[in-house]
């Protein structure tokens, strides 16, 4: 990316906390990536809502709670512009983020989708899988710390009675993702660009399966959103402690 373009993207696509202007403020900073964008909006939910809207709502709540808790955070691509996948870790790096969390909502392989009609619209759903998923990349230079962050997110989610979905490990085309930790729902997916190209620890969070008719509703409830947000922030705080030499 040339510097002019990069400056323009930083200007349009980063929501920065006011105190980030200080020189040493970035020692522990959470970059929150809103998965996909308005025009390429990711999966479509059982009721026809594009994934980006779910990601945007959860990412903004995460950002808001981080600020309320005096944690340093940035929101990547809050306008939902069409930026490249590789721009996301670069923006995190430009802000000197110490940790990158990419927020997504999950789908399933096409063969599991069934037709149904909702509000007069012909749509597709699958009630076969539900649950969260966490992804880390073995090509990320901070793989070990990425795993620790994912581990801590999962522990909080499990304590709050959320369960992982293991459907990405199914031995079928498009899946076959190695499970690093089946109990915690942590997968290794080396070539996810946002994780692989990040120079800081990075975790992609699939907050729930939105083609599942009940889970689509569940992931939009404040109760569920709070559990996911607080799990990420608890893991981020532990990450910050590891960043600070005792
Ligand atoms: Zn996604």
Boltz pocket constraint, residues with backbone or C-beta under 6 A from the ligand:
constraints:
  - pocket:
      binder: B
      contacts: [[A, 35], [A, 36], [A, 42], [A, 43], [A, 51], [A, 103], [A, 104], [A, 105]]
      max_distance: 6.0
